[in-house]
Amino acid sequence: MFVSTRGKAPPAGLSAAIAAGLAPDGGLYVPQNLPALKPEDFAGRDTLPAIAARLLQPFFAGDALEAELDAICAEAFDFPAPLRALATPRDSVLELVHGPTAAFKDFGARFLAACLSRLQRARQQPLTIVVATSGDTGAAVAAAFHRQPGLRVAVLYPDGRVSPRQAHQLGCFGGNIHSYRVAGSFDDCQALVKQALNDATLQQAVPLSSANSISLGRLLPQMSYYAAASLQHWRRHGEVLNFVIPTGNLGNAFAAVLARALGLPLGEIVLATNANDVLPQFFAGADYTPRASVATLANAMDVGAPSNFERLRWLYPDAAALRSAFRAVRVDDAAIRATIARRCRDHGEVFCPHTATAVHVLETLRGEGRDGDWCAVATAHPAKFESIVEPLIGRTVDVPPALAELLQRPARAEPLAADYAAFAGELQRM
C-alpha cells in the first residue's frame, strides 16, 4: 500500500496510486513500508530489466499489475544504461542518455506508459496525462505515450526557456499529444498541473493523471538504474559506489536515495544544482524556502520549488538528520561552461550542461581530498544542447539516430497564458 506524504489521505494500492498521480490531499504517494533488500537477492540477475523486476516485485505484490511486471520492465527498459569510466582515476559516469529522447526521463516515462496502458484497458473514458516540463520530461512522456489507445497527454513548458531542440521534440508528435508553450516559468507550469490534479470538478469531466516526477509510476522505476549500476560495481570491486546527481525537481535523486534506503550498495549521494539553490541553502542550514526559478544553461534543472522535497522530508522527518545525510552544491553558468570546455580539451569527454554540473561537483569533491569510487550521473545527451556545447568544444556533436529522427518531423506548440482557467478550458476541449 502507498500513503500520502501529507498523511491526510487513505492508503492506496499501487495501480490506484499510479493512476491518480497525486494523493487526494495534494501530497505525493510513498510506500507505506519499505522492503529490505541486499545484493544477494539479485543473484543471477545481470540485465537492467531483470534487476528492475526483482527490485520492484515487493511494491507490485498483490496488485493487478503484478503478473505483468516482467513484461513491463522488458518493454520499458529496452535500451542500455552503461556505467563508463572517466579519464580521472576512480571516477565514472552513469549514462542515462540512450533512450528515444536522449534523456534519463525515458526510463520512468516508458515504465509509466507501460503501466497505464495496461490499466486503461479496463476503463471506458480516456485518461489525460498532464505534465509540466523544464526541458526533457515532456518529450520523454510524449514519446512514451504517443499513439497509446485511451490515453491523451497535455505537455506544458515555459516558452523560451528550453533549448531549440528540446522545444522541437516537445511539439513534434501530434495525434494524442498536445503541447503548450506557457508564458511563464517551469514553476508556473508545475502549479497549473498540480491545480488541475486537485480540481475534483474538472476530474469528473476529464479524468487526469500525472507523468511528472511526482508520479509514483516514474519514481519507482528510476531506482532500477541505480540498483543496476551499484550492483555492477559491488560485484566487481566489493565496494559501494558514491553518486553525484544533477537535480532540479529532485525526482531522479530521490530515486537513488530510496534505492539506498532499501539496501542497495549505494554510498554517499551528493546533489548538484544550478543557480537555483533552494536545496544547497537548506542543506547549509537555512530554512527550506521555495522561490521563483531563474533561467540557466542547465534549463531542465531550473526549479525553484522542487516537488520531491516532500518525499525527502518523509524519509527523513528530522531536519537535522536530513541535513547531516546529504550535501547539495550550487554550480553557476560560468562553472558549467568551464567544465564542458575543460573536460573536452583535456580528456575528450563531452557533457551536456546538466551532466557538467555533476562533473564539476565531482571535481570539487576530489579537490577536497574525497576518496572512494564516485559516479557522476549523465542525464541528457549533449546533442540536445548543441547551441551551448558546440561553441565551447569547438566542434559539432553527433546526433543520436533516435533524436535525429524526431528533429526531422514538423513541430507545433500552442501558446498558453499562465492562467488556470485557460488551461482547464484547454483540457476540456482536447
C-alpha positions in Angstrom: 0.0 0.0 0.0 1.0 3.6 -0.6 0.3 6.7 1.6 0.5 10.4 1.1 3.4 12.5 2.3 0.8 14.8 3.9 -0.8 12.0 5.9 -4.4 13.0 5.2 -5.4 10.6 2.5 -6.3 6.9 2.8 -3.8 4.3 1.7 -4.0 3.3 -1.9 -2.9 0.2 -3.9 -0.2 0.5 -6.5 -2.5 0.7 -9.5 -4.7 3.3 -7.9 -1.7 5.4 -6.8 -0.1 5.3 -10.2 -3.4 6.2 -11.9 -4.1 9.1 -9.6 -0.7 10.8 -9.8 -1.2 13.0 -6.7 -2.9 11.8 -3.5 -6.3 13.3 -2.7 -4.8 15.6 0.0 -2.3 17.1 -2.5 0.6 15.0 -1.2 2.9 12.6 -3.0 2.5 8.9 -2.8 5.2 6.9 -0.9 5.4 3.3 0.2 3.7 2.5 3.4 6.5 0.1 4.3 10.0 -0.2 2.8 11.1 -3.7 1.9 14.6 -4.7 3.0 16.9 -5.9 0.1 20.5 -6.9 -0.1 22.9 -7.6 -3.0 22.5 -11.3 -2.7 18.8 -11.0 -3.5 19.8 -10.2 -7.1 21.9 -13.2 -7.7 21.7 -14.4 -11.3 20.2 -11.1 -12.5 22.5 -9.1 -14.6 20.4 -7.2 -17.1 18.6 -3.9 -16.3 15.1 -5.4 -16.9 15.8 -8.4 -14.7 17.3 -6.3 -11.9 14.3 -3.9 -12.1 11.8 -6.7 -11.9 13.4 -8.1 -8.7 13.7 -4.6 -7.2 10.1 -3.7 -7.9 8.5 -7.0 -7.1 7.7 -6.1 -3.4 5.9 -2.9 -4.5 3.8 -4.8 -7.1 2.9 -7.7 -4.8 -0.8 -8.3 -4.7 -1.6 -5.7 -7.3 -3.4 -6.2 -10.6 -0.1 -5.4 -12.4 2.0 -7.9 -10.5 1.7 -10.6 -13.2 2.7 -8.0 -15.8 5.8 -6.8 -14.1 8.4 -8.8 -16.0 6.8 -7.7 -19.3 6.6 -4.1 -18.2 10.3 -4.0 -17.3 11.3 -5.6 -20.6 9.1 -3.2 -22.6 10.3 -0.1 -20.7 14.0 -0.8 -20.4 14.9 -1.9 -23.9 18.0 0.4 -24.1 21.2 0.5 -22.1 22.3 2.5 -19.0 26.0 1.9 -19.1 28.5 2.7 -16.3 31.6 4.1 -18.1 35.0 5.0 -16.6 36.0 8.7 -16.9 39.6 9.7 -17.6 40.2 10.7 -14.0 41.0 7.8 -11.6 38.2 6.1 -9.7 35.6 8.3 -11.5 32.8 7.1 -13.7 29.7 8.3 -15.4 26.3 6.6 -15.5 24.9 7.3 -19.0 21.2 7.6 -18.9 21.0 9.2 -22.3 20.4 6.3 -24.7 16.6 6.3 -24.8 14.3 7.5 -27.5 14.6 11.2 -26.5 18.2 11.1 -25.2 17.4 11.9 -21.6 17.1 9.9 -18.3 13.3 10.7 -18.3 12.8 8.0 -20.9 13.2 5.3 -18.3 10.4 6.4 -16.0 8.2 7.7 -18.8 8.2 4.4 -20.6 7.6 2.4 -17.5 4.7 4.6 -16.5 3.2 4.4 -20.0 3.5 0.6 -19.9 1.6 0.5 -16.6 -1.1 3.0 -17.5 -1.7 1.4 -21.0 -2.5 -1.9 -19.2 -4.7 -0.2 -16.6 -6.5 1.8 -19.2 -7.8 -1.4 -20.9 -10.5 -1.7 -18.3 -11.6 2.0 -18.5 -14.3 3.4 -20.7 -13.3 7.0 -20.5 -10.0 8.3 -21.9 -7.3 9.3 -19.3 -5.5 12.6 -19.8 -1.9 12.8 -18.6 -0.9 16.3 -17.6 2.9 17.0 -17.4 4.9 20.1 -16.7 8.4 20.1 -18.2 11.5 22.2 -17.8 13.0 20.6 -20.9 13.3 16.8 -21.1 10.3 15.3 -19.2 7.7 16.4 -21.7 9.5 14.8 -24.7 10.1 11.6 -22.9 6.4 11.4 -21.8 5.2 12.3 -25.3 7.4 9.6 -26.9 6.3 7.0 -24.4 2.5 7.8 -24.7 2.3 8.6 -28.4 -0.5 6.6 -30.0 -1.3 4.7 -26.8 -5.1 3.9 -27.0 -7.3 5.6 -24.4 -4.5 8.0 -23.3 -4.0 11.6 -24.1 -1.2 13.9 -23.0 -1.0 17.7 -22.3 2.6 18.9 -22.1 3.3 22.4 -20.6 6.7 24.0 -21.0 8.0 27.5 -20.3 8.1 29.4 -23.6 11.7 30.5 -24.4 13.3 28.6 -21.5 14.1 25.3 -23.2 16.7 24.7 -25.9 15.6 24.8 -29.5 16.0 21.1 -29.9 14.1 20.4 -26.7 11.2 22.7 -28.0 11.2 20.8 -31.3 10.9 17.5 -29.5 8.0 18.8 -27.4 5.9 19.7 -30.4 6.8 17.1 -33.0 4.4 14.2 -32.0 0.8 15.3 -32.7 -2.0 12.9 -32.5 -2.9 12.3 -28.9 0.0 14.6 -27.7 -0.9 18.3 -27.1 1.9 20.7 -26.5 1.6 24.1 -24.9 4.2 26.8 -24.6 3.4 28.7 -21.4 4.1 32.4 -20.9 5.9 31.8 -17.6 8.4 29.7 -15.8 8.6 25.9 -15.1 7.2 26.7 -11.6 4.1 28.3 -13.3 3.7 25.1 -15.4 4.0 22.9 -12.4 1.5 24.9 -10.4 -1.1 24.6 -13.3 -0.6 20.8 -13.3 -0.9 20.5 -9.6 -4.1 22.6 -9.5 -5.7 20.6 -12.3 -4.9 17.3 -10.5 -6.5 18.7 -7.3 -9.6 20.0 -9.1 -12.3 17.5 -8.3 -14.9 19.2 -10.6 -12.5 19.1 -13.6 -11.5 15.5 -12.8 -15.2 14.4 -13.1 -15.3 15.8 -16.6 -11.8 15.0 -17.7 -10.1 12.2 -15.7 -6.4 13.2 -15.1 -3.2 11.7 -14.0 0.4 13.0 -13.9 3.7 11.9 -15.5 5.9 14.4 -13.7 8.4 13.1 -11.2 5.7 13.5 -8.6 4.2 10.3 -10.2 4.9 7.1 -8.3 5.0 5.3 -11.6 8.1 7.3 -12.5 9.8 7.3 -9.2 9.8 3.5 -8.6 11.4 2.5 -11.9 14.1 5.2 -11.7 15.5 3.3 -8.8 16.4 0.5 -11.2 19.4 2.0 -13.0 20.9 3.0 -9.6 20.4 -0.6 -8.5 22.0 -2.0 -11.6 25.0 0.4 -11.5 25.7 -0.1 -7.8 25.3 -3.9 -8.1 27.7 -4.0 -11.1 30.3 -2.0 -9.1 29.7 -4.0 -5.9 30.2 -7.3 -7.8 33.4 -6.2 -9.4 35.1 -4.3 -6.5 33.3 -5.2 -3.3 32.7 -1.5 -2.5 29.8 0.9 -2.6 29.6 3.4 -5.4 29.1 7.0 -4.5 27.0 9.3 -6.7 26.8 12.9 -7.7 23.4 13.6 -9.2 22.3 16.8 -11.0 18.9 17.7 -9.7 16.1 20.2 -10.2 12.7 18.7 -9.1 14.6 16.1 -7.0 12.8 13.1 -8.5 15.9 11.4 -10.0 18.0 12.0 -7.0 15.2 10.8 -4.6 15.1 7.5 -6.6 18.7 7.0 -5.7 18.0 7.9 -2.1 15.2 5.4 -1.9 17.2 2.6 -3.6 19.9 3.1 -0.9 17.2 3.0 1.8 16.1 -0.4 0.5 19.6 -1.8 1.0 21.3 -1.4 -2.4 25.0 -0.7 -2.3 25.0 3.0 -2.9 27.3 5.1 -0.8 27.2 8.9 -0.5 24.7 10.8 -2.6 25.7 14.4 -3.3 23.3 16.7 -5.1 24.4 19.1 -7.8 22.2 22.1 -8.6 22.5 25.1 -10.9 22.0 28.7 -9.7 18.5 27.7 -8.4 20.0 26.9 -5.0 17.0 26.3 -2.7 18.5 22.9 -1.8 22.1 24.0 -1.2 20.8 26.7 1.1 18.7 24.3 3.0 21.5 21.8 3.5 23.8 24.6 4.6 21.3 25.3 7.4 18.8 27.8 6.1 15.0 27.2 6.2 13.5 25.5 3.1 12.3 28.5 1.2 10.9 27.9 -2.4 11.3 30.8 -4.7 10.8 31.8 -8.3 13.2 29.9 -10.6 15.9 31.7 -12.6 17.0 30.7 -16.2 20.3 28.9 -16.5 22.3 26.9 -19.1 21.1 23.7 -17.3 17.5 24.6 -18.0 15.9 21.2 -17.1 17.0 22.0 -13.5 15.5 25.5 -13.4 13.2 24.7 -10.5 12.6 26.9 -7.5 10.2 24.7 -5.7 11.4 21.1 -6.0 8.3 18.9 -5.5 10.1 15.8 -4.3 11.4 17.6 -1.3 8.2 16.4 0.3 9.3 12.8 -0.2 12.8 13.6 1.2 11.2 15.0 4.3 9.0 12.0 4.6 12.0 9.7 4.6 14.0 12.0 6.9 11.4 13.7 9.1 14.1 15.2 11.4 15.6 18.2 9.6 18.9 17.8 11.4 19.2 14.2 10.4 18.3 15.1 6.8 21.0 17.9 6.7 23.6 15.5 8.0 22.8 12.8 5.4 23.3 14.9 2.3 25.2 17.7 0.7 24.0 19.9 -2.2 26.3 22.1 -4.2 25.4 25.1 -6.4 27.1 25.4 -9.8 26.8 28.6 -11.7 26.8 29.0 -15.5 30.4 30.1 -15.6 31.5 26.9 -13.9 29.2 24.8 -16.2 30.8 26.4 -19.3 34.4 25.9 -17.9 33.7 22.3 -17.1 32.3 21.5 -20.6 35.3 23.1 -22.3 38.0 21.7 -19.9 36.8 18.1 -19.9 36.6 18.0 -23.7 40.0 19.7 -24.1 41.8 17.6 -21.5 40.1 14.3 -21.9 37.9 14.3 -25.0 34.7 13.9 -22.8 31.6 15.8 -23.9 28.8 16.6 -21.5 25.5 18.4 -21.6 25.1 21.4 -19.2 23.3 19.3 -16.6 25.8 16.5 -16.5 28.5 19.1 -16.3 27.1 20.3 -13.0 27.6 16.8 -11.6 31.1 16.5 -13.1 32.1 19.9 -11.6 30.9 18.9 -8.2 32.8 15.6 -8.5 36.0 17.6 -9.3 35.3 19.8 -6.3 35.0 16.7 -4.0 38.3 15.3 -5.4 39.9 18.6 -4.8 38.8 18.4 -1.1 40.5 15.1 -0.9 37.4 12.9 -1.0 38.4 9.3 -1.8 36.4 6.2 -2.8 34.7 5.4 -6.1 32.4 8.1 -7.5 29.9 8.3 -10.3 28.5 11.4 -12.0 25.1 10.9 -13.5 24.7 11.9 -17.1 21.1 13.0 -17.5 20.9 14.2 -21.1 22.8 13.9 -24.4 24.9 16.9 -25.3 23.4 16.9 -28.8 20.2 18.3 -27.2 22.1 21.4 -26.3 24.3 21.9 -29.3 23.9 25.7 -29.2 25.6 25.7 -25.8 28.1 22.8 -26.1 29.5 23.2 -29.6 30.9 26.7 -29.2 32.6 25.6 -26.0 34.3 22.5 -27.5 34.9 23.8 -31.0 33.3 21.1 -32.9 29.9 19.6 -33.7 28.2 17.0 -31.5 27.0 13.8 -33.3 23.2 13.5 -33.0 21.9 10.1 -31.9 19.7 8.4 -34.6 16.5 8.4 -32.5 16.9 12.1 -31.7 17.7 12.9 -35.4 14.5 11.2 -36.5 12.5 13.4 -34.1 14.2 16.5 -35.3 13.1 15.8 -38.9 9.4 15.9 -38.0 7.4 19.1 -38.2 6.7 20.6 -34.8 4.0 22.9 -33.3 3.0 24.0 -29.8 0.0 26.1 -28.8 0.6 29.4 -26.8 -1.0 29.4 -23.3 -1.1 32.0 -20.6 0.0 31.0 -17.1 -3.7 31.1 -16.2 -5.6 28.1 -14.7 -8.9 28.9 -16.3 -7.3 28.9 -19.7 -5.5 25.6 -19.0 -8.7 23.9 -17.7 -10.5 25.1 -20.8 -7.9 23.5 -23.0 -8.2 20.2 -21.1 -11.9 20.1 -21.6 -11.6 20.8 -25.4 -8.9 18.1 -26.0 
